[in-house]
Amino acid sequence: MKIQTFRKALDEARQRALQNDPDLILLGEKTENPQSYATPLSEATIVGTGIGLALSGLKAIVQVSSSDLSLLTLEMLFNHAAKYNFLSGGKTPVPLILEIPNGYRRGLGPVASQNFESLFTGLAGLTVVSPTTPAQAVGLFNSALELEEPVVFLENRALFDTAGAVPSGDYTERLYRAKIEQEGSDLTIVSWGPALLQVKSLTGLLEREGISVEIINPLTLYPMDLKTIFDSVIKTSRLVIVHDGAKVGGIGADIAAAVIESPCFDYLDAPILRVGGADTPTYFNDEAGGEIGKKEILKAIYEVIGLS
């Protein structure tokens, strides 16, 4: 184990992968590895090139500069990368990892710090992951390298400088399997990204108040492991969903709907509550529309528990 920042841990995992696989190509930044290529600031060009490399029998890691500029790539990503294997009856894999910095970071403003996670989870054919810790970033990245399909790898900007313990070697985190970050009995909280860090920072306070929370981190946002969430809701009978993306049209709405449509709905003792990003553009100089606040999370928890 060693302590690394999110950014540093992912950089090392990427370089290790290039050294271990001669068929792996990196488009975005030029490193000492000859399999890496510096590319112009042209998202459509580099994503199209990455898809072409994947179709030719190679594997590609494509670094898009931001989620905001990833909008320029959606036609080829949605209509081509996500569809080729389906259209060919499973005969045309597209082994591609699309690294996308996503979400709010103070000072970047309304067109350079948007959270588009729900945009990618609405399309069959893509695997979408969103790690929260440096270890999860490395583990999910290594697992994504083993897939023969396109992976949207969302890297939340607010997490880049956060640090944590990272296992050595080719550590992997299981795709399509949620992680129980903390076990509890009174309330299930589903969360990921910076919002999850806010949730975990409140656990001491909640314990002192006699509230036992079970925290579920999906890790893979699509296809999501709903069974782990269902099992937890059956156990606790209450659910709060906390995420940084917009509440309207957000992933939390899909999770809530899935619970309502499942047998575990009968176990609920209180309405499902969601805490999400504000429905407003982000600002350059303050938190409006950016970070999820602890007061918002606590308010939802107390309301579901019946303490408000």
C-alpha positions as CSV (number, residue, x, y, z in Angstrom):
1,M,0.0,0.0,0.0
2,K,1.1,3.6,-0.6
3,I,-0.6,6.9,-0.3
4,Q,-1.3,8.6,-3.6
5,T,-3.5,11.3,-4.9
6,F,-6.3,10.3,-7.3
7,R,-4.5,11.9,-10.2
8,K,-1.1,10.3,-9.4
9,A,-2.5,6.8,-8.8
10,L,-4.4,6.9,-12.1
11,D,-1.3,8.2,-14.0
12,E,0.8,5.3,-12.7
13,A,-1.9,2.7,-13.5
14,R,-2.1,4.1,-17.0
15,Q,1.7,3.9,-17.6
16,R,1.9,0.4,-16.1
17,A,-0.8,-0.7,-18.5
18,L,1.1,0.7,-21.5
19,Q,4.2,-1.1,-20.4
20,N,2.4,-4.4,-20.0
21,D,0.4,-4.4,-23.3
22,P,2.0,-3.6,-26.6
23,D,-1.4,-3.4,-28.3
24,L,-2.6,-0.6,-26.0
25,I,-2.5,3.0,-27.4
26,L,-2.9,6.2,-25.4
27,L,-4.3,9.3,-27.2
28,G,-4.2,12.6,-25.3
29,E,-0.9,13.1,-23.5
30,K,2.6,12.2,-24.7
31,T,4.7,10.3,-22.2
32,E,8.0,8.5,-22.4
33,N,6.2,5.4,-23.6
34,P,6.2,5.3,-27.5
35,Q,2.6,4.0,-27.4
36,S,1.4,7.4,-26.2
37,Y,0.5,10.3,-28.6
38,A,0.0,13.9,-27.9
39,T,-3.1,15.0,-29.7
40,P,-4.6,18.4,-30.7
41,L,-7.5,19.8,-28.7
42,S,-10.0,18.2,-31.0
43,E,-12.3,15.8,-29.1
44,A,-14.1,14.5,-32.2
45,T,-10.8,13.7,-33.9
46,I,-9.2,11.8,-31.0
47,V,-12.3,9.9,-30.1
48,G,-12.9,8.9,-33.7
49,T,-9.3,7.8,-34.0
50,G,-9.6,5.8,-30.8
51,I,-12.7,4.0,-32.1
52,G,-10.8,3.2,-35.3
53,L,-7.9,1.8,-33.4
54,A,-10.2,-0.4,-31.3
55,L,-12.0,-1.7,-34.5
56,S,-8.6,-2.5,-36.0
57,G,-7.7,-4.9,-33.2
58,L,-5.8,-2.6,-30.8
59,K,-7.0,-1.2,-27.5
60,A,-7.3,2.5,-27.0
61,I,-7.3,4.9,-24.1
62,V,-8.6,8.3,-25.1
63,Q,-8.3,11.3,-22.8
64,V,-11.0,13.8,-23.5
65,S,-10.1,17.2,-22.0
66,S,-13.4,17.7,-20.2
67,S,-17.0,16.4,-20.0
68,D,-18.1,19.8,-21.4
69,L,-16.1,19.2,-24.6
70,S,-17.1,15.5,-24.7
71,L,-20.4,16.7,-26.2
72,L,-18.5,17.1,-29.5
73,T,-18.0,13.3,-29.5
74,L,-21.5,12.0,-28.8
75,E,-22.5,11.1,-32.3
76,M,-19.6,8.7,-32.9
77,L,-19.7,7.4,-29.3
78,F,-23.4,6.8,-29.2
79,N,-24.1,5.7,-32.8
80,H,-20.9,3.8,-33.5
81,A,-18.7,2.7,-30.5
82,A,-21.7,1.7,-28.5
83,K,-23.4,-0.1,-31.4
84,Y,-20.8,-2.0,-33.5
85,N,-20.7,-5.1,-31.3
86,F,-24.5,-5.3,-31.1
87,L,-24.9,-4.8,-34.9
88,S,-22.3,-7.5,-35.6
89,G,-23.8,-10.1,-33.3
90,G,-20.9,-9.9,-30.9
91,K,-18.2,-10.2,-33.6
92,T,-16.9,-6.6,-33.5
93,P,-15.6,-5.7,-30.1
94,V,-14.7,-2.1,-29.4
95,P,-12.1,-2.1,-26.5
96,L,-11.9,1.6,-25.7
97,I,-11.6,3.5,-22.5
98,L,-12.8,7.1,-22.7
99,E,-11.3,9.1,-19.8
100,I,-13.4,12.2,-19.0
101,P,-12.9,14.8,-16.3
102,N,-16.4,15.4,-15.0
103,G,-18.2,17.6,-12.5
104,Y,-17.7,20.7,-10.5
105,R,-14.3,22.3,-9.7
106,R,-14.2,25.7,-8.1
107,G,-13.1,28.5,-10.5
108,L,-13.8,26.8,-13.8
109,G,-17.1,28.4,-14.4
110,P,-20.4,27.4,-16.1
111,V,-19.0,25.9,-19.3
112,A,-16.0,24.0,-17.9
113,S,-17.3,22.3,-14.7
114,Q,-20.5,20.5,-15.7
115,N,-21.6,17.1,-14.5
116,F,-22.9,14.9,-17.4
117,E,-22.9,11.5,-15.8
118,S,-26.6,10.9,-16.5
119,L,-26.0,11.7,-20.2
120,F,-23.8,8.6,-20.6
121,T,-25.9,6.2,-18.4
122,G,-28.9,6.5,-20.7
123,L,-27.3,4.5,-23.5
124,A,-27.1,0.7,-23.8
125,G,-23.7,-0.4,-25.1
126,L,-21.5,1.7,-22.8
127,T,-20.2,0.8,-19.4
128,V,-20.0,3.9,-17.2
129,V,-17.8,4.0,-14.1
130,S,-17.2,6.7,-11.5
131,P,-14.5,6.0,-8.9
132,T,-14.4,8.0,-5.7
133,T,-11.0,7.1,-4.1
134,P,-7.6,6.7,-5.6
135,A,-7.7,2.9,-5.0
136,Q,-11.1,2.7,-6.7
137,A,-9.7,4.7,-9.7
138,V,-6.9,2.2,-10.1
139,G,-9.0,-0.9,-9.5
140,L,-11.8,0.1,-11.9
141,F,-9.3,1.3,-14.6
142,N,-7.5,-2.1,-14.5
143,S,-10.8,-3.9,-14.8
144,A,-11.9,-1.7,-17.6
145,L,-8.7,-2.7,-19.5
146,E,-9.9,-6.3,-19.5
147,L,-13.2,-5.4,-21.3
148,E,-13.8,-5.7,-25.0
149,E,-16.3,-2.9,-25.0
150,P,-16.3,0.9,-24.7
151,V,-16.0,2.2,-21.1
152,V,-16.8,5.8,-20.1
153,F,-14.4,6.4,-17.2
154,L,-15.6,9.5,-15.3
155,E,-13.0,11.3,-13.2
156,N,-14.5,13.9,-11.0
157,R,-12.4,17.0,-11.0
158,A,-13.0,17.7,-7.4
159,L,-11.3,14.4,-6.5
160,F,-8.1,14.9,-8.4
161,D,-6.1,16.1,-5.4
162,T,-7.6,13.8,-2.8
163,A,-5.3,11.2,-1.4
164,G,-5.7,7.6,-0.1
165,A,-4.1,4.2,0.2
166,V,-3.6,2.4,-3.1
167,P,-2.8,-1.4,-3.2
168,S,0.3,-2.3,-5.1
169,G,0.4,-4.2,-8.4
170,D,-2.4,-4.9,-10.8
171,Y,-5.2,-4.3,-8.2
172,T,-8.7,-4.6,-9.6
173,E,-12.1,-3.5,-8.5
174,R,-15.1,-5.6,-9.7
175,L,-17.2,-3.9,-12.4
176,Y,-21.0,-4.1,-12.2
177,R,-20.8,-4.7,-8.4
178,A,-21.6,-2.0,-5.8
179,K,-19.5,-1.6,-2.8
180,I,-20.9,-1.4,0.8
181,E,-18.7,1.4,2.2
182,Q,-20.3,1.1,5.6
183,E,-22.9,-1.3,7.1
184,G,-25.9,0.0,9.1
185,S,-29.4,-0.8,10.0
186,D,-31.5,2.5,10.1
187,L,-31.0,4.0,6.7
188,T,-29.5,3.2,3.3
189,I,-27.6,6.0,1.6
190,V,-26.5,5.5,-2.0
191,S,-23.8,7.9,-3.1
192,W,-20.6,8.3,-5.1
193,G,-18.0,10.9,-6.0
194,P,-17.4,14.1,-3.9
195,A,-21.0,13.7,-2.5
196,L,-19.9,10.3,-1.0
197,L,-17.0,12.0,0.8
198,Q,-19.5,14.5,2.3
199,V,-21.8,11.6,3.4
200,K,-18.9,9.7,5.0
201,S,-17.8,12.9,6.9
202,L,-21.1,12.9,8.7
203,T,-21.0,9.3,9.9
204,G,-19.4,10.2,13.3
205,L,-22.1,12.8,14.0
206,L,-24.9,10.4,13.0
207,E,-23.4,7.6,15.2
208,R,-23.4,9.9,18.2
209,E,-27.1,10.7,17.5
210,G,-27.9,7.0,17.4
211,I,-28.5,6.8,13.6
212,S,-26.9,3.7,11.9
213,V,-26.5,4.3,8.2
214,E,-25.5,1.8,5.5
215,I,-23.6,3.5,2.7
216,I,-23.6,2.0,-0.8
217,N,-21.3,3.2,-3.6
218,P,-22.4,1.9,-7.0
219,L,-18.9,2.3,-8.6
220,T,-20.4,1.2,-12.0
221,L,-23.1,3.7,-12.8
222,Y,-24.3,1.7,-15.8
223,P,-25.2,-1.1,-15.8
224,M,-25.7,-0.6,-12.1
225,D,-25.8,-3.3,-9.4
226,L,-29.3,-2.7,-8.2
227,K,-29.5,-5.9,-6.2
228,T,-27.1,-4.7,-3.6
229,I,-29.2,-1.6,-3.2
230,F,-32.4,-3.5,-3.0
231,D,-31.0,-5.9,-0.4
232,S,-29.9,-2.9,1.7
233,V,-33.3,-1.2,1.4
234,I,-35.0,-4.4,2.6
235,K,-32.7,-4.4,5.6
236,T,-33.0,-0.7,6.6
237,S,-36.5,0.2,5.2
238,R,-35.3,3.8,4.3
239,L,-33.4,5.3,1.3
240,V,-31.6,8.5,0.6
241,I,-29.7,9.1,-2.6
242,V,-27.0,11.7,-2.8
243,H,-25.1,12.7,-5.9
244,D,-23.4,15.7,-7.4
245,G,-25.2,15.6,-10.7
246,A,-28.4,17.6,-11.2
247,K,-31.4,16.2,-9.3
248,V,-33.7,16.7,-12.3
249,G,-33.0,13.9,-14.8
250,G,-30.3,12.6,-12.6
251,I,-29.2,9.0,-11.8
252,G,-30.8,9.2,-8.4
253,A,-34.2,9.4,-10.1
254,D,-33.5,6.1,-11.9
255,I,-32.4,4.4,-8.7
256,A,-35.5,5.6,-6.9
257,A,-37.7,4.4,-9.7
258,A,-36.1,1.0,-9.7
259,V,-36.7,0.6,-6.0
260,I,-40.3,1.7,-6.4
261,E,-40.8,-0.8,-9.2
262,S,-39.2,-3.7,-7.2
263,P,-40.5,-5.9,-4.4
264,C,-38.4,-4.0,-1.9
265,F,-40.8,-1.1,-2.2
266,D,-43.1,-2.8,0.2
267,Y,-40.4,-2.7,2.9
268,L,-40.1,1.2,2.8
269,D,-41.2,2.9,6.0
270,A,-40.6,6.4,4.5
271,P,-40.5,8.2,1.2
272,I,-37.3,8.0,-0.8
273,L,-35.4,11.3,-0.8
274,R,-32.8,12.6,-3.2
275,V,-30.1,15.2,-2.7
276,G,-28.5,16.4,-6.0
277,G,-26.8,19.3,-7.7
278,A,-28.7,22.6,-8.1
279,D,-30.5,23.1,-11.3
280,T,-28.4,26.2,-12.2
281,P,-25.2,26.8,-14.1
282,T,-22.1,26.8,-11.9
283,Y,-20.3,30.0,-11.0
284,F,-16.7,31.0,-11.2
285,N,-16.4,32.4,-7.7
286,D,-18.7,30.4,-5.3
287,E,-20.3,27.1,-4.8
288,A,-23.7,27.9,-6.4
289,G,-24.7,24.9,-8.4
290,G,-21.5,23.1,-7.4
291,E,-20.8,21.1,-4.2
292,I,-23.4,19.2,-2.3
293,G,-23.6,20.7,1.3
294,K,-23.7,18.7,4.5
295,K,-26.7,20.6,5.7
296,E,-28.7,19.4,2.7
297,I,-27.7,15.8,3.3
298,L,-28.5,16.0,7.0
299,K,-31.9,17.5,6.3
300,A,-32.8,14.6,4.1
301,I,-31.5,12.0,6.6
302,Y,-33.4,13.5,9.5
303,E,-36.6,13.8,7.4
304,V,-36.5,10.1,6.3
305,I,-35.6,9.0,9.9
306,G,-38.5,11.1,11.2
307,L,-36.5,13.6,13.2
308,S,-37.3,16.8,11.2
